């Protein structure tokens, strides 16, 4: 009987441990209005770092932001678009904020493949205020590589 040269296994999806660092980033929405743009504030912990993944944290997982403001609800995420400025050429990438909530994508973290995100040039746009209230905060959990590229 011939023995196969290689054996194949069924592909499995396994939970990978987070080996990088994480940072809970707060975006205060202030007074909510349709088509308003909320700039991300400069953060020295994230600026120039390779971002591995990104999660949106709704109020059902963390009721209040570090500042004490109420977190955006799962339904409120659907009214927000996140624009990330990436790389030295500042390419813009837009995503619905609900795409970053693991509950909407089978529990997975949205991967960014170690892109260097310019936090201070990124922003959120409010498209629908139905499920948002003034002074809520959008909570984003950035998973990043602590090493910088030279």
N, CA, C and O of each residue as an XYZ file, in Angstrom:
600
protein
N       0.834     -1.172      0.000
C       0.000      0.000      0.000
C       0.885      1.243      0.000
O       1.841      1.347      0.768
N       0.547      2.171     -0.870
C       1.324      3.399     -0.989
C       0.982      4.363      0.141
O      -0.179      4.505      0.525
N       1.998      5.013      0.659
C       1.818      6.019      1.706
C       1.841      7.386      1.044
O       2.756      7.679      0.276
N       0.850      8.234      1.326
C       0.850      9.556      0.688
C       2.069     10.370      1.111
O       2.558     10.251      2.235
N       2.542     11.191      0.193
C       3.703     12.035      0.452
C       3.414     13.027      1.582
O       4.273     13.295      2.422
N       2.200     13.564      1.588
C       1.827     14.502      2.646
C       0.403     14.212      3.072
O      -0.391     13.673      2.300
N       0.092     14.563      4.274
C      -1.255     14.376      4.796
C      -1.947     15.728      4.860
O      -1.345     16.736      5.231
N      -3.193     15.728      4.500
C      -3.958     16.971      4.588
C      -4.879     16.892      5.789
O      -5.375     15.823      6.146
N      -5.095     18.019      6.391
C      -6.006     18.117      7.528
C      -7.116     19.082      7.153
O      -6.937     19.970      6.319
N      -8.242     18.896      7.772
C      -9.317     19.857      7.576
C      -8.879     21.200      8.146
O      -8.231     21.272      9.190
N      -9.249     22.255      7.437
C      -8.905     23.584      7.945
C      -9.829     23.918      9.105
O     -11.041     23.713      9.034
N      -9.250     24.423     10.145
C     -10.009     24.802     11.317
C      -9.761     26.266     11.627
O      -8.673     26.795     11.402
N     -10.794     26.906     12.148
C     -10.623     28.272     12.603
C     -10.433     28.202     14.112
O     -11.330     27.772     14.836
N      -9.288     28.617     14.576
C      -9.006     28.577     16.000
C      -8.805     29.993     16.514
O      -8.341     30.882     15.800
N      -9.161     30.168     17.749
C      -8.987     31.480     18.369
C      -7.501     31.707     18.621
O      -6.844     30.904     19.285
N      -6.992     32.783     18.097
C      -5.587     33.125     18.274
C      -5.445     34.046     19.485
O      -6.232     34.981     19.637
N      -4.474     33.804     20.337
C      -4.276     34.715     21.467
C      -3.743     36.057     20.968
O      -3.025     36.121     19.970
N      -4.099     37.110     21.668
C      -3.607     38.433     21.299
C      -2.208     38.583     21.874
O      -2.029     38.647     23.091
N      -1.229     38.638     21.000
C       0.155     38.741     21.438
C       0.654     40.174     21.409
O       1.744     40.475     21.897
N      -0.135     41.040     20.843
C       0.243     42.438     20.739
C      -0.361     43.209     21.911
O      -0.967     42.619     22.805
N      -0.195     44.502     21.899
C      -0.748     45.343     22.961
C      -2.101     45.890     22.520
O      -2.395     45.986     21.329
N      -2.909     46.245     23.506
C      -4.205     46.848     23.201
C      -4.310     48.193     23.908
O      -3.680     48.429     24.939
N      -5.125     49.069     23.323
C      -5.347     50.382     23.912
C      -6.795     50.777     23.669
O      -7.252     50.803     22.527
N      -7.523     51.088     24.748
C      -8.906     51.532     24.635
C      -8.911     53.019     24.332
O      -8.488     53.833     25.153
N      -9.390     53.364     23.153
C      -9.356     54.739     22.655
C     -10.774     55.305     22.674
O     -11.710     54.666     22.193
N     -10.923     56.483     23.221
C     -12.239     57.111     23.342
C     -12.372     58.267     22.351
O     -11.496     59.127     22.249
N     -13.491     58.265     21.624
C     -13.806     59.361     20.701
C     -15.079     60.031     21.215
O     -16.177     59.530     20.972
N     -14.947     61.164     21.928
C     -16.142     61.849     22.432
C     -16.927     62.471     21.275
O     -16.377     63.238     20.484
N     -18.214     62.133     21.183
C     -19.021     62.610     20.056
C     -19.526     64.037     20.253
O     -19.839     64.714     19.274
N     -19.612     64.506     21.487
C     -20.113     65.869     21.723
C     -21.580     65.971     21.334
O     -22.359     65.046     21.565
N     -21.946     67.087     20.751
C     -23.319     67.274     20.282
C     -23.473     66.546     18.953
O     -22.767     66.845     17.991
N     -24.391     65.595     18.902
C     -24.541     64.798     17.684
C     -25.426     65.511     16.675
O     -26.484     66.040     17.016
N     -24.976     65.515     15.433
C     -25.724     66.092     14.325
C     -25.360     65.321     13.067
O     -24.225     64.873     12.906
N     -26.332     65.171     12.180
C     -26.105     64.434     10.940
C     -25.004     65.110     10.127
O     -24.971     66.335     10.013
N     -24.109     64.311      9.567
C     -22.975     64.725      8.733
C     -21.877     65.461      9.502
O     -20.993     66.061      8.890
N     -21.926     65.421     10.839
C     -20.835     66.067     11.569
C     -19.646     65.117     11.642
O     -19.802     63.899     11.731
N     -18.470     65.700     11.604
C     -17.211     64.959     11.617
C     -16.568     65.144     12.986
O     -16.411     66.268     13.463
N     -16.196     64.016     13.618
C     -15.579     64.055     14.935
C     -14.143     63.564     14.789
O     -13.902     62.381     14.549
N     -13.192     64.487     14.938
C     -11.778     64.136     14.772
C     -11.272     63.319     15.953
O     -11.652     63.554     17.100
N     -10.404     62.353     15.648
C      -9.731     61.602     16.706
C      -8.656     62.516     17.281
O      -7.989     63.245     16.547
N      -8.497     62.469     18.586
C      -7.491     63.298     19.235
C      -6.136     62.607     19.190
O      -6.053     61.379     19.199
N      -5.086     63.400     19.141
C      -3.732     62.856     19.126
C      -3.518     61.968     20.340
O      -3.924     62.314     21.450
N      -2.888     60.837     20.130
C      -2.584     59.926     21.225
C      -1.191     59.368     21.013
O      -0.945     58.649     20.044
N      -0.287     59.694     21.906
C       1.109     59.277     21.744
C       1.278     57.765     21.865
O       2.264     57.219     21.369
N       0.332     57.074     22.516
C       0.418     55.620     22.641
C       0.148     54.905     21.322
O       0.586     53.770     21.133
N      -0.573     55.562     20.403
C      -0.957     54.917     19.149
C      -0.302     55.523     17.912
O      -0.182     54.860     16.882
N       0.112     56.761     18.011
C       0.668     57.451     16.830
C       1.936     56.751     16.342
O       2.873     56.543     17.113
N       1.959     56.393     15.064
C       3.124     55.777     14.451
C       3.255     54.287     14.714
O       4.253     53.683     14.322
N       2.273     53.680     15.366
C       2.325     52.248     15.663
C       1.657     51.452     14.540
O       0.772     51.954     13.847
N       2.091     50.216     14.377
C       1.465     49.313     13.405
C       0.195     48.743     14.030
O       0.259     48.001     15.011
N      -0.942     49.086     13.469
C      -2.221     48.627     14.014
C      -2.534     47.257     13.422
O      -2.640     47.094     12.207
N      -2.677     46.291     14.300
C      -2.925     44.906     13.922
C      -4.416     44.646     13.740
O      -4.821     43.971     12.793
N      -5.228     45.179     14.645
C      -6.667     44.968     14.590
C      -7.398     46.074     15.324
O      -6.796     46.872     16.043
N      -8.715     46.105     15.129
C      -9.532     47.162     15.715
C     -10.891     46.591     16.082
O     -11.493     45.843     15.311
N     -11.370     46.955     17.272
C     -12.680     46.547     17.749
C     -13.455     47.778     18.202
O     -12.880     48.707     18.768
N     -14.764     47.782     17.952
C     -15.642     48.788     18.548
C     -16.274     48.153     19.776
O     -16.751     47.020     19.714
N     -16.281     48.872     20.886
C     -16.821     48.358     22.135
C     -18.120     49.106     22.444
O     -18.081     50.283     22.802
N     -19.277     48.434     22.310
C     -20.557     49.105     22.587
C     -20.898     49.103     24.077
O     -20.207     48.484     24.886
N     -21.968     49.803     24.421
C     -22.366     49.946     25.822
C     -22.791     48.621     26.451
O     -22.781     48.503     27.677
N     -23.158     47.633     25.662
C     -23.533     46.336     26.231
C     -22.315     45.592     26.787
O     -22.474     44.649     27.563
N     -21.108     46.002     26.403
C     -19.881     45.392     26.915
C     -19.157     46.299     27.909
O     -18.523     45.810     28.844
N     -19.243     47.591     27.717
C     -18.615     48.556     28.619
C     -19.525     49.777     28.665
O     -19.577     50.553     27.711
N     -20.236     49.946     29.765
C     -21.285     50.963     29.844
C     -20.761     52.385     29.744
O     -21.391     53.245     29.129
N     -19.601     52.630     30.354
C     -19.072     53.989     30.381
C     -17.650     54.032     29.865
O     -16.882     53.084     30.033
N     -17.313     55.139     29.238
C     -15.951     55.383     28.760
C     -15.079     55.785     29.947
O     -15.605     56.112     31.011
N     -13.763     55.765     29.784
C     -12.884     56.194     30.880
C     -13.185     57.609     31.390
O     -12.938     57.909     32.558
N     -13.713     58.472     30.529
C     -14.040     59.839     30.949
C     -15.335     59.910     31.748
O     -15.644     60.949     32.332
N     -16.099     58.816     31.780
C     -17.382     58.798     32.471
C     -18.567     58.969     31.552
O     -19.709     58.848     31.994
N     -18.323     59.252     30.269
C     -19.409     59.402     29.299
C     -19.997     58.040     28.959
O     -19.306     57.022     29.014
N     -21.270     58.031     28.611
C     -21.923     56.781     28.204
C     -21.343     56.316     26.874
O     -21.049     57.128     25.996
N     -21.181     55.013     26.734
C     -20.669     54.452     25.480
C     -21.804     54.352     24.463
O     -22.974     54.266     24.834
N     -21.450     54.365     23.190
C     -22.410     54.217     22.091
C     -22.990     52.808     22.143
O     -22.274     51.854     22.444
N     -24.277     52.672     21.854
C     -24.927     51.366     21.840
C     -24.586     50.614     20.550
O     -24.032     51.189     19.614
N     -24.925     49.328     20.516
C     -24.720     48.523     19.300
C     -25.494     49.145     18.143
O     -24.980     49.231     17.028
N     -26.727     49.578     18.402
C     -27.539     50.207     17.357
C     -26.934     51.542     16.922
O     -27.021     51.913     15.752
N     -26.326     52.256     17.856
C     -25.696     53.533     17.530
C     -24.499     53.384     16.614
O     -24.193     54.294     15.843
N     -23.812     52.242     16.687
C     -22.663     52.011     15.805
C     -23.063     52.049     14.335
O     -22.267     52.427     13.476
N     -24.313     51.651     14.051
C     -24.758     51.623     12.646
C     -24.918     53.030     12.067
O     -25.035     53.176     10.851
N     -24.925     54.053     12.899
C     -25.041     55.421     12.407
C     -23.711     56.135     12.262
O     -23.678     57.340     12.012
N     -22.606     55.403     12.415
C     -21.276     56.014     12.363
C     -20.415     55.375     11.285
O     -20.502     54.173     11.036
N     -19.586     56.187     10.652
C     -18.586     55.706      9.706
C     -17.224     56.151     10.233
O     -17.033     57.308     10.605
N     -16.284     55.209     10.256
C     -14.932     55.511     10.720
C     -14.017     55.673      9.513
O     -13.981     54.806      8.640
N     -13.281     56.773      9.458
C     -12.316     57.017      8.396
C     -10.925     56.998      9.009
O     -10.615     57.790      9.899
N     -10.097     56.090      8.527
C      -8.726     55.965      9.027
C      -7.754     56.499      7.985
O      -7.839     56.147      6.809
N      -6.839     57.341      8.415
C      -5.766     57.838      7.563
C      -4.572     56.917      7.780
O      -4.082     56.777      8.901
N      -4.106     56.291      6.702
C      -3.107     55.233      6.818
C      -1.846     55.579      6.036
O      -1.906     56.040      4.896
N      -0.699     55.344      6.680
C       0.591     55.454      6.011
C       1.070     56.877      5.821
O       0.371     57.843      6.126
N       2.301     56.976      5.299
C       2.904     58.292      5.075
C       2.222     59.036      3.937
O       2.285     60.264      3.876
N       1.563     58.298      3.024
C       0.833     58.961      1.940
C      -0.611     59.276      2.318
O      -1.375     59.784      1.497
N      -0.984     58.972      3.565
C      -2.279     59.320      4.143
C      -3.461     58.840      3.309
O      -4.384     59.607      3.036
N      -3.433     57.583      2.909
C      -4.577     56.990      2.215
C      -5.735     56.890      3.192
O      -5.541     56.563      4.363
N      -6.943     57.173      2.712
C      -8.121     57.138      3.574
C      -8.890     55.842      3.353
O      -9.154     55.447      2.217
N      -9.241     55.194      4.444
C     -10.048     53.980      4.417
C     -11.304     54.240      5.244
O     -11.212     54.689      6.386
N     -12.481     53.960      4.673
C     -13.727     54.174      5.397
C     -14.397     52.840      5.699
O     -14.446     51.945      4.856
N     -14.909     52.728      6.916
C     -15.573     51.516      7.367
C     -16.820     51.902      8.158
O     -16.799     52.898      8.882
N     -17.901     51.140      8.038
C     -19.009     51.336      8.979
C     -18.514     50.942     10.376
O     -17.836     49.925     10.521
N     -18.836     51.715     11.384
C     -18.377     51.399     12.743
C     -18.896     50.042     13.196
O     -18.242     49.360     13.984
N     -20.066     49.645     12.704
C     -20.633     48.351     13.085
C     -19.778     47.184     12.598
O     -19.877     46.086     13.147
N     -18.942     47.393     11.582
C     -18.026     46.343     11.097
C     -16.946     46.014     12.118
O     -16.352     44.937     12.061
N     -16.686     46.911     13.037
C     -15.647     46.690     14.034
C     -16.181     46.049     15.312
O     -15.411     45.756     16.226
N     -17.498     45.827     15.383
C     -18.085     45.153     16.536
C     -18.037     43.647     16.296
O     -18.694     43.154     15.379
N     -17.267     42.899     17.106
C     -17.110     41.458     16.872
C     -18.428     40.685     16.816
O     -18.509     39.658     16.142
N     -19.451     41.159     17.507
C     -20.755     40.483     17.478
C     -21.403     40.485     16.106
O     -22.247     39.636     15.819
N     -21.019     41.428     15.256
C     -21.579     41.503     13.901
C     -20.773     40.712     12.878
O     -21.244     40.494     11.762
N     -19.576     40.282     13.236
C     -18.708     39.564     12.294
C     -18.243     38.231     12.897
O     -17.053     37.916     12.905
N     -19.212     37.463     13.398
C     -18.977     36.122     13.942
C     -17.960     36.099     15.077
O     -17.260     35.102     15.253
N     -17.867     37.169     15.845
C     -16.971     37.209     16.991
C     -15.518     37.481     16.661
O     -14.654     37.389     17.533
N     -15.239     37.814     15.411
C     -13.854     38.030     14.995
C     -13.456     39.495     15.117
O     -14.304     40.388     15.102
N     -12.167     39.722     15.237
C     -11.619     41.076     15.279
C     -11.284     41.497     13.854
O     -10.702     40.722     13.094
N     -11.646     42.710     13.496
C     -11.326     43.221     12.159
C      -9.829     43.498     12.089
O      -9.299     44.303     12.854
N      -9.164     42.831     11.177
C      -7.705     42.932     11.059
C      -7.330     44.076     10.111
O      -8.002     44.308      9.105
N      -6.263     44.777     10.442
C      -5.774     45.872      9.599
C      -4.387     45.584      9.025
O      -3.786     46.457      8.399
N      -3.882     44.386      9.230
C      -2.604     43.950      8.642
C      -1.441     44.888      8.925
O      -0.679     45.235      8.024
N      -1.314     45.287     10.162
C      -0.176     46.102     10.607
C       0.000     47.408      9.834
O       1.115     47.788      9.478
N      -1.095     48.072      9.588
C      -1.044     49.388      8.940
C      -0.687     50.446      9.979
O      -1.104     50.368     11.134
N       0.081     51.422      9.552
C       0.402     52.548     10.433
C      -0.695     53.594     10.238
O      -0.803     54.214      9.181
N      -1.503     53.775     11.281
C      -2.654     54.677     11.218
C      -2.264     56.021     11.819
O      -1.700     56.084     12.911
N      -2.570     57.092     11.097
C      -2.359     58.454     11.600
C      -3.594     58.820     12.424
O      -4.591     59.297     11.883
N      -3.519     58.595     13.715
C      -4.669     58.776     14.592
C      -5.207     60.206     14.516
O      -6.417     60.406     14.411
N      -4.331     61.184     14.567
C      -4.783     62.580     14.606
C      -5.396     63.045     13.286
O      -5.991     64.122     13.238
N      -5.266     62.259     12.213
C      -5.879     62.620     10.928
C      -7.056     61.702     10.598
O      -7.614     61.772      9.503
N      -7.425     60.855     11.534
C      -8.569     59.962     11.367
C      -9.784     60.585     12.051
O      -9.642     61.451     12.915
N     -10.976     60.139     11.661
C     -12.190     60.733     12.220
C     -13.384     59.804     12.065
O     -13.335     58.819     11.329
N     -14.460     60.137     12.775
C     -15.738     59.439     12.659
C     -16.751     60.428     12.103
O     -16.736     61.609     12.453
N     -17.628     59.942     11.239
C     -18.689     60.771     10.676
C     -20.030     60.230     11.162
O     -20.285     59.027     11.099
N     -20.869     61.118     11.639
C     -22.202     60.723     12.112
C     -23.163     60.800     10.935
O     -23.369     61.872     10.367
N     -23.754     59.659     10.565
C     -24.696     59.611      9.446
C     -26.143     59.551      9.898
O     -27.042     59.992      9.182
N     -26.369     59.002     11.093
C     -27.730     58.841     11.597
C     -27.714     59.055     13.105
O     -26.937     58.422     13.820
N     -28.569     59.942     13.583
C     -28.579     60.266     15.018
C     -29.680     59.532     15.774
O     -29.874     59.769     16.967
N     -30.403     58.644     15.094
C     -31.545     57.963     15.715
C     -31.170     57.265     17.014
O     -31.892     57.390     18.004
N     -30.074     56.542     17.037
C     -29.673     55.779     18.216
C     -28.474     56.383     18.942
O     -27.790     55.693     19.698
N     -28.222     57.663     18.716
C     -27.118     58.359     19.373
C     -27.670     59.502     20.214
O     -28.684     60.110     19.869
N     -26.997     59.785     21.313
C     -27.358     60.947     22.120
C     -26.106     61.799     22.339
O     -24.980     61.310     22.251
N     -26.324     63.048     22.619
C     -25.197     63.959     22.825
C     -24.335     63.493     23.987
O     -24.814     62.918     24.964
N     -23.054     63.763     23.843
C     -22.030     63.470     24.851
C     -21.759     61.981     25.068
O     -21.165     61.609     26.080
N     -22.177     61.133     24.146
C     -21.759     59.738     24.194
C     -20.338     59.649     23.655
O     -19.836     60.592     23.043
N     -19.697     58.508     23.887
C     -18.355     58.281     23.353
C     -18.313     56.988     22.559
O     -18.895     55.976     22.949
N     -17.611     57.047     21.439
C     -17.318     55.860     20.650
C     -16.060     55.245     21.240
O     -15.038     55.921     21.354
N     -16.119     53.971     21.616
C     -14.967     53.296     22.206
C     -14.373     52.330     21.194
O     -15.059     51.446     20.680
N     -13.097     52.513     20.917
C     -12.385     51.657     19.969
C     -11.210     51.006     20.691
O     -10.446     51.679     21.384
N     -11.075     49.725     20.530
C      -9.955     48.998     21.114
C      -8.942     48.725     20.006
O      -9.167     47.871     19.148
N      -7.838     49.446     20.026
C      -6.781     49.265     19.032
C      -5.837     48.172     19.512
O      -5.361     48.210     20.647
N      -5.570     47.214     18.661
C      -4.590     46.160     18.943
C      -3.396     46.486     18.064
O      -3.522     46.544     16.841
N      -2.239     46.698     18.676
C      -1.105     47.206     17.906
C       0.174     46.491     18.247
O       0.306     45.850     19.290
N       1.119     46.623     17.328
C       2.450     46.079     17.501
C       3.279     47.154     18.204
O       3.368     48.273     17.699
N       3.880     46.853     19.342
C       4.631     47.876     20.057
C       5.914     48.320     19.366
O       6.455     49.377     19.688
N       6.401     47.536     18.432
C       7.632     47.888     17.737
C       7.320     48.797     16.563
O       6.368     48.560     15.820
N       8.124     49.838     16.396
C       7.965     50.754     15.277
C       8.902     50.347     14.158
O       9.999     49.842     14.398
N       8.448     50.577     12.917
C       9.340     50.346     11.777
C      10.289     51.527     11.638
O       9.907     52.672     11.881
N      11.512     51.248     11.251
C      12.476     52.331     11.038
C      12.526     52.714      9.581
O      13.281     53.610      9.204
